[in-house]
Amino acid sequence: MIGELRGAVFHGPRRPLAIERLRLDPPGPGEVSVRMAASGVCHSDLHVVDGEWARPEGVVLGHEGAAVVESLGEGVAERFPELRPGALVVLAWTAPCGACASCRRGEGWQCARPVAPGHRLRDDLVRVHRADGTPIGTYSGIGTFGSAQVVAAEAAIPIDPRTPVEVAALIGCAVTTGVGAVLETARVRPGESVVIVGLGGVGLSALLGAVLAGASRIVALDTRREKVDLARSLGATAAIRVLPGDPAGTATLVRSTLERLGAGPEGGADHVLECIGLPATAELAVELTRPGGTTTLVGMTAQGERASIDVYRFVEDGKRLLGSNYGSSVPAIAFPRLARLHVEGRLPVDRLVSERIRLEDVDAALDAMRRGGGARRVIVYD
């Protein structure tokens, strides 16, 4: 039986997404059919729409979502007994194969051969079509800006059904990326000091991770007053509104704040996490890190952009520089844990939802993100 969906289709950079009615094939072997429950609007989607990341046209966009399982393809019930109709799942934008060298090292986020790779553009993977038969891809294999999808079983991770769907959606990208950057990549220890540069969905998630890790001093930076106020209410020891384009002034202010908070005179924090994705703020993050400390780059720049460091000073100070992809997390392990932490009241992800919107509002949500307003807007499906 062929189903239907409504999806926001990407037709090229700097063009509005087109809301289209599309046909959805039944799931093939190893796949599940899902009804989308909610989808976050992530900055990675904006990178694509604004042409900063080269991506194929003719795909349903979106990669941060939660869904309810509708039906199972051949072989799924035997391999994944927890995947049954009615189960609430978080969708992973990369589904580790479990067999490549990265997966065998426990680094599924670096999987070399993910299941249903790319954007489901191969003929054997396409499940979405227009009425005339034109194939439509699905971004990152999950296309969460669609009201229904067929995804690889490995990409559908069951979680506690008590999890609100908006929270579940954000676990699919922002929360796993931000919390994981603190706990898995940087490995922040109790009592350490943390600076977070940028307070979008990922930066605020990193803040929640720093609180969870037991960091003693958490300094959060952003240019927007409402984000700074939210960070303070979520547990930041100090939340500072900074001026754009003034890295020297920001560095002085942060160092004096850390010293006032008793972090010591070392000239920076134990950990600095850059959660925006700009060369200037990446360079600033390195400057804000104390000698012997760790800078973790979490935000994604436009493709091809470079940042610079004073190599002599960096080596002399013995700093460490880390990159964090998907929070160095394996979705099948991270998603259920993060959902459980929310249900237990230890991870208030719901506070990151600045607005619940309809699919038709997605372009307006992207515009708001360009302006830097709000934390995370979430599409909630009927």
Buried (B, 14 or more C-beta within 10 A) or exposed (E): EEBEBBBBBBEEBEEEBEBBEBBBBBBBEBBBBBBBBBBBBBBBBBBBBBBBBEBEEBBBBBBBBBBBBBBBBEEBEEEBEEBEEEBBBBBBBBBBBBEBEBBEEEBBBBBEEBBBBBBBBEEEBBBBBBEEEEBBBBBBBBBBBBBBBBBBBBBBBBBBEEBBBBBBBBBBBBBBBBBBBBBBBBBBEEEBBBBBBBBBBBBBBBBBBBBBBEBBBBBBBBBBEBBBBBBBEBBBBBBBBBEEEEBEEBBEBBBEBBEEBEBEEBBBBBBBBBBBBBEEBBBBBBBBBBEEBBBBBBBBBEEEEEBEBEEEEBEEBEBEBBEBBBBBBBBBEBBBBBBBBBBEEEBBBEBBBBBEBEBEBBBBBBEBBEEBBBBBBBBBBE
